[in-house]
């Protein structure tokens, strides 16, 4: 199934879950995730089943002044 991760198309297996998408981009903490503009708490990552054409945003904190 096709999804967008940070505006880049990715192909995932049918019934993929959020951790599968994070593994596809080799995401390393710290980060926050939104699926279709909805924040997903870290505790819900394993239960979040993805759908075709979902838009996943992985947001990393930025430091500086």
N, CA, C and O atoms as a Tinker XYZ file with bonds, in Angstrom:
   260  protein
     1  N      0.845000   -1.168000    0.000000    73     2
     2  CA     0.000000    0.000000    0.000000    64     1     3
     3  C      0.887000    1.227000    0.000000    63     2     4     5
     4  O      1.980000    1.210000    0.568000    81     3
     5  N      0.425000    2.285000   -0.632000    73     3     6
     6  CA     1.195000    3.525000   -0.715000    64     5     7
     7  C      0.761000    4.484000    0.382000    63     6     8     9
     8  O     -0.431000    4.671000    0.630000    81     7
     9  N      1.755000    5.091000    1.039000    73     7    10
    10  CA     1.529000    6.138000    2.029000    64     9    11
    11  C      2.553000    7.238000    1.776000    63    10    12    13
    12  O      3.543000    7.028000    1.076000    81    11
    13  N      2.308000    8.401000    2.347000    73    11    14
    14  CA     3.293000    9.488000    2.306000    64    13    15
    15  C      3.888000    9.635000    3.693000    63    14    16    17
    16  O      3.162000    9.765000    4.679000    81    15
    17  N      5.200000    9.613000    3.764000    73    15    18
    18  CA     5.892000    9.854000    5.027000    64    17    19
    19  C      6.733000   11.097000    4.825000    63    18    20    21
    20  O      7.670000   11.104000    4.028000    81    19
    21  N      6.393000   12.147000    5.550000    73    19    22
    22  CA     7.062000   13.450000    5.380000    64    21    23
    23  C      7.074000   13.859000    3.906000    63    22    24    25
    24  O      8.098000   14.288000    3.374000    81    23
    25  N      5.921000   13.717000    3.264000    73    23    26
    26  CA     5.697000   14.117000    1.866000    64    25    27
    27  C      6.479000   13.288000    0.851000    63    26    28    29
    28  O      6.584000   13.683000   -0.310000    81    27
    29  N      7.027000   12.148000    1.265000    73    27    30
    30  CA     7.737000   11.255000    0.354000    64    29    31
    31  C      6.951000    9.955000    0.240000    63    30    32    33
    32  O      6.608000    9.356000    1.259000    81    31
    33  N      6.655000    9.504000   -0.986000    73    31    34
    34  CA     5.897000    8.257000   -1.146000    64    33    35
    35  C      6.707000    7.047000   -0.672000    63    34    36    37
    36  O      7.908000    6.939000   -0.920000    81    35
    37  N      6.009000    6.143000    0.017000    73    35    38
    38  CA     6.603000    4.886000    0.473000    64    37    39
    39  C      5.601000    3.777000    0.233000    63    38    40    41
    40  O      4.391000    3.993000    0.294000    81    39
    41  N      6.112000    2.596000   -0.038000    73    39    42
    42  CA     5.283000    1.412000   -0.224000    64    41    43
    43  C      5.428000    0.544000    1.025000    63    42    44    45
    44  O      6.534000    0.155000    1.400000    81    43
    45  N      4.294000    0.247000    1.662000    73    43    46
    46  CA     4.288000   -0.607000    2.848000    64    45    47
    47  C      3.393000   -1.809000    2.589000    63    46    48    49
    48  O      2.555000   -1.792000    1.688000    81    47
    49  N      3.579000   -2.840000    3.379000    73    47    50
    50  CA     2.753000   -4.043000    3.251000    64    49    51
    51  C      1.307000   -3.726000    3.635000    63    50    52    53
    52  O      1.070000   -2.835000    4.451000    81    51
    53  N      0.345000   -4.438000    3.060000    73    51    54
    54  CA    -1.052000   -4.259000    3.491000    64    53    55
    55  C     -1.145000   -4.496000    4.997000    63    54    56    57
    56  O     -0.427000   -5.328000    5.550000    81    55
    57  N     -2.022000   -3.768000    5.640000    73    55    58
    58  CA    -2.231000   -3.861000    7.097000    64    57    59
    59  C     -1.006000   -3.445000    7.905000    63    58    60    61
    60  O     -0.851000   -3.860000    9.053000    81    59
    61  N     -0.135000   -2.629000    7.314000    73    59    62
    62  CA     1.031000   -2.132000    8.047000    64    61    63
    63  C      0.565000   -1.260000    9.206000    63    62    64    65
    64  O     -0.502000   -0.648000    9.165000    81    63
    65  N      1.379000   -1.226000   10.214000    73    63    66
    66  CA     1.104000   -0.398000   11.392000    64    65    67
    67  C      2.134000    0.727000   11.453000    63    66    68    69
    68  O      3.122000    0.729000   10.720000    81    67
    69  N      1.883000    1.662000   12.325000    73    67    70
    70  CA     2.752000    2.838000   12.414000    64    69    71
    71  C      4.228000    2.475000   12.633000    63    70    72    73
    72  O      5.083000    3.094000   12.000000    81    71
    73  N      4.572000    1.516000   13.487000    73    71    74
    74  CA     5.995000    1.166000   13.619000    64    73    75
    75  C      6.634000    0.709000   12.307000    63    74    76    77
    76  O      7.833000    0.909000   12.109000    81    75
    77  N      5.861000    0.100000   11.411000    73    75    78
    78  CA     6.392000   -0.303000   10.110000    64    77    79
    79  C      6.805000    0.922000    9.294000    63    78    80    81
    80  O      7.836000    0.906000    8.623000    81    79
    81  N      6.008000    1.967000    9.352000    73    79    82
    82  CA     6.336000    3.201000    8.632000    64    81    83
    83  C      7.577000    3.858000    9.229000    63    82    84    85
    84  O      8.432000    4.357000    8.497000    81    83
    85  N      7.675000    3.856000   10.552000    73    83    86
    86  CA     8.839000    4.454000   11.202000    64    85    87
    87  C     10.107000    3.676000   10.873000    63    86    88    89
    88  O     11.175000    4.264000   10.700000    81    87
    89  N      9.989000    2.362000   10.787000    73    87    90
    90  CA    11.136000    1.546000   10.411000    64    89    91
    91  C     11.549000    1.821000    8.960000    63    90    92    93
    92  O     12.736000    1.794000    8.635000    81    91
    93  N     10.578000    2.083000    8.104000    73    91    94
    94  CA    10.872000    2.341000    6.690000    64    93    95
    95  C     11.769000    3.558000    6.505000    63    94    96    97
    96  O     12.549000    3.619000    5.554000    81    95
    97  N     11.661000    4.523000    7.411000    73    95    98
    98  CA    12.512000    5.719000    7.302000    64    97    99
    99  C     13.632000    5.716000    8.340000    63    98   100   101
   100  O     14.363000    6.697000    8.479000    81    99
   101  N     13.758000    4.616000    9.060000    73    99   102
   102  CA    14.785000    4.468000   10.089000    64   101   103
   103  C     14.748000    5.612000   11.092000    63   102   104   105
   104  O     15.780000    6.195000   11.425000    81   103
   105  N     13.554000    5.925000   11.566000    73   103   106
   106  CA    13.364000    7.021000   12.522000    64   105   107
   107  C     14.002000    6.665000   13.864000    63   106   108   109
   108  O     13.840000    5.555000   14.370000    81   107
   109  N     14.722000    7.621000   14.421000    73   107   110
   110  CA    15.311000    7.445000   15.739000    64   109   111
   111  C     14.802000    8.551000   16.646000    63   110   112   113
   112  O     14.730000    9.707000   16.228000    81   111
   113  N     14.443000    8.210000   17.899000    73   111   114
   114  CA    13.927000    9.211000   18.833000    64   113   115
   115  C     14.962000   10.297000   19.081000    63   114   116   117
   116  O     16.158000   10.050000   18.923000    81   115
   117  N     14.538000   11.474000   19.461000    73   115   118
   118  CA    13.163000   11.863000   19.789000    64   117   119
   119  C     12.395000   12.341000   18.552000    63   118   120   121
   120  O     12.964000   12.960000   17.653000    81   119
   121  N     11.115000   12.045000   18.526000    73   119   122
   122  CA    10.233000   12.539000   17.475000    64   121   123
   123  C      8.784000   12.395000   17.931000    63   122   124   125
   124  O      8.481000   11.660000   18.872000    81   123
   125  N      7.910000   13.101000   17.255000    73   123   126
   126  CA     6.472000   12.967000   17.447000    64   125   127
   127  C      5.880000   12.587000   16.097000    63   126   128   129
   128  O      6.475000   12.861000   15.055000    81   127
   129  N      4.712000   11.959000   16.114000    73   127   130
   130  CA     4.115000   11.484000   14.870000    64   129   131
   131  C      2.663000   11.926000   14.781000    63   130   132   133
   132  O      1.920000   11.898000   15.762000    81   131
   133  N      2.279000   12.336000   13.569000    73   131   134
   134  CA     0.884000   12.627000   13.262000    64   133   135
   135  C      0.505000   11.815000   12.031000    63   134   136   137
   136  O      1.292000   11.689000   11.094000    81   135
   137  N     -0.695000   11.272000   12.040000    73   135   138
   138  CA    -1.234000   10.571000   10.875000    64   137   139
   139  C     -2.466000   11.350000   10.432000    63   138   140   141
   140  O     -3.422000   11.509000   11.191000    81   139
   141  N     -2.429000   11.826000    9.210000    73   139   142
   142  CA    -3.511000   12.652000    8.670000    64   141   143
   143  C     -3.809000   13.831000    9.597000    63   142   144   145
   144  O     -4.962000   14.153000    9.886000    81   143
   145  N     -2.720000   14.459000   10.050000    73   143   146
   146  CA    -2.763000   15.661000   10.901000    64   145   147
   147  C     -3.290000   15.409000   12.302000    63   146   148   149
   148  O     -3.619000   16.357000   13.015000    81   147
   149  N     -3.378000   14.154000   12.709000    73   147   150
   150  CA    -3.833000   13.800000   14.060000    64   149   151
   151  C     -2.649000   13.235000   14.836000    63   150   152   153
   152  O     -2.058000   12.231000   14.438000    81   151
   153  N     -2.306000   13.892000   15.954000    73   151   154
   154  CA    -1.204000   13.427000   16.796000    64   153   155
   155  C     -1.500000   12.014000   17.287000    63   154   156   157
   156  O     -2.625000   11.708000   17.681000    81   155
   157  N     -0.488000   11.162000   17.260000    73   155   158
   158  CA    -0.625000    9.795000   17.757000    64   157   159
   159  C      0.305000    9.632000   18.958000    63   158   160   161
   160  O      1.521000    9.752000   18.807000    81   159
   161  N     -0.239000    9.363000   20.144000    73   159   162
   162  CA     0.625000    9.142000   21.307000    64   161   163
   163  C      1.510000    7.915000   21.104000    63   162   164   165
   164  O      1.085000    6.935000   20.491000    81   163
   165  N      2.717000    7.964000   21.606000    73   163   166
   166  CA     3.682000    6.877000   21.439000    64   165   167
   167  C      3.093000    5.541000   21.897000    63   166   168   169
   168  O      3.369000    4.506000   21.289000    81   167
   169  N      2.293000    5.552000   22.950000    73   167   170
   170  CA     1.708000    4.308000   23.465000    64   169   171
   171  C      0.746000    3.657000   22.467000    63   170   172   173
   172  O      0.435000    2.472000   22.586000    81   171
   173  N      0.272000    4.434000   21.480000    73   171   174
   174  CA    -0.674000    3.901000   20.501000    64   173   175
   175  C     -0.022000    3.509000   19.172000    63   174   176   177
   176  O     -0.713000    3.031000   18.273000    81   175
   177  N      1.284000    3.701000   19.032000    73   175   178
   178  CA     1.956000    3.362000   17.767000    64   177   179
   179  C      1.687000    1.918000   17.341000    63   178   180   181
   180  O      1.282000    1.693000   16.200000    81   179
   181  N      1.900000    0.919000   18.230000    73   179   182
   182  CA     1.729000   -0.468000   17.779000    64   181   183
   183  C      0.306000   -0.797000   17.328000    63   182   184   185
   184  O      0.117000   -1.671000   16.482000    81   183
   185  N     -0.686000   -0.119000   17.873000    73   183   186
   186  CA    -2.084000   -0.417000   17.542000    64   185   187
   187  C     -2.583000    0.348000   16.320000    63   186   188   189
   188  O     -3.645000    0.026000   15.787000    81   187
   189  N     -1.847000    1.338000   15.875000    73   187   190
   190  CA    -2.311000    2.193000   14.773000    64   189   191
   191  C     -2.100000    1.514000   13.431000    63   190   192   193
   192  O     -0.979000    1.457000   12.924000    81   191
   193  N     -3.186000    0.998000   12.854000    73   191   194
   194  CA    -3.147000    0.366000   11.540000    64   193   195
   195  C     -3.234000    1.470000   10.494000    63   194   196   197
   196  O     -4.084000    2.355000   10.587000    81   195
   197  N     -2.359000    1.417000    9.505000    73   195   198
   198  CA    -2.337000    2.435000    8.459000    64   197   199
   199  C     -3.263000    2.049000    7.311000    63   198   200   201
   200  O     -3.552000    0.872000    7.092000    81   199
   201  N     -3.719000    3.059000    6.589000    73   199   202
   202  CA    -4.603000    2.874000    5.448000    64   201   203
   203  C     -3.910000    3.419000    4.199000    63   202   204   205
   204  O     -3.050000    4.293000    4.307000    81   203
   205  N     -4.271000    2.918000    3.020000    73   203   206
   206  CA    -3.689000    3.476000    1.795000    64   205   207
   207  C     -3.881000    4.991000    1.741000    63   206   208   209
   208  O     -4.937000    5.507000    2.107000    81   207
   209  N     -2.873000    5.676000    1.290000    73   207   210
   210  CA    -2.861000    7.130000    1.119000    64   209   211
   211  C     -2.812000    7.921000    2.426000    63   210   212   213
   212  O     -3.021000    9.134000    2.415000    81   211
   213  N     -2.538000    7.255000    3.556000    73   211   214
   214  CA    -2.341000    8.001000    4.801000    64   213   215
   215  C     -1.140000    8.927000    4.644000    63   214   216   217
   216  O     -0.190000    8.624000    3.922000    81   215
   217  N     -1.205000   10.062000    5.335000    73   215   218
   218  CA    -0.104000   11.030000    5.358000    64   217   219
   219  C      0.493000   11.003000    6.765000    63   218   220   221
   220  O     -0.160000   11.379000    7.738000    81   219
   221  N      1.724000   10.561000    6.852000    73   219   222
   222  CA     2.407000   10.411000    8.130000    64   221   223
   223  C      3.475000   11.491000    8.222000    63   222   224   225
   224  O      4.306000   11.646000    7.327000    81   223
   225  N      3.434000   12.225000    9.310000    73   223   226
   226  CA     4.438000   13.268000    9.544000    64   225   227
   227  C      5.242000   12.882000   10.769000    63   226   228   229
   228  O      4.685000   12.672000   11.846000    81   227
   229  N      6.549000   12.789000   10.604000    73   227   230
   230  CA     7.455000   12.522000   11.716000    64   229   231
   231  C      8.165000   13.830000   11.988000    63   230   232   233
   232  O      8.905000   14.340000   11.146000    81   231
   233  N      7.930000   14.371000   13.183000    73   231   234
   234  CA     8.414000   15.704000   13.530000    64   233   235
   235  C      9.491000   15.578000   14.586000    63   234   236   237
   236  O      9.280000   14.978000   15.640000    81   235
   237  N     10.645000   16.148000   14.293000    73   235   238
   238  CA    11.758000   16.122000   15.243000    64   237   239
   239  C     11.877000   17.490000   15.910000    63   238   240   241
   240  O     11.651000   18.517000   15.271000    81   239
   241  N     12.234000   17.501000   17.201000    73   239   242
   242  CA    12.410000   18.789000   17.881000    64   241   243
   243  C     13.615000   19.538000   17.322000    63   242   244   245
   244  O     14.603000   18.940000   16.895000    81   243
   245  N     13.503000   20.849000   17.339000    73   243   246
   246  CA    14.575000   21.707000   16.851000    64   245   247
   247  C     15.038000   22.561000   18.035000    63   246   248   249
   248  O     14.223000   23.145000   18.749000    81   247
   249  N     16.337000   22.623000   18.226000    73   247   250
   250  CA    16.883000   23.455000   19.291000    64   249   251
   251  C     17.644000   24.618000   18.687000    63   250   252   253
   252  O     18.023000   24.600000   17.516000    81   251
   253  N     17.848000   25.587000   19.481000    73   251   254
   254  CA    18.603000   26.755000   19.011000    64   253   255
   255  C     17.979000   28.026000   19.559000    63   254   256   257
   256  O     17.036000   27.993000   20.350000    81   255
   257  N     18.521000   29.123000   19.127000    73   255   258
   258  CA    18.018000   30.356000   19.698000    64   257   259
   259  C     17.817000   31.426000   18.691000    63   258   260
   260  O     17.393000   32.528000   19.038000    81   259
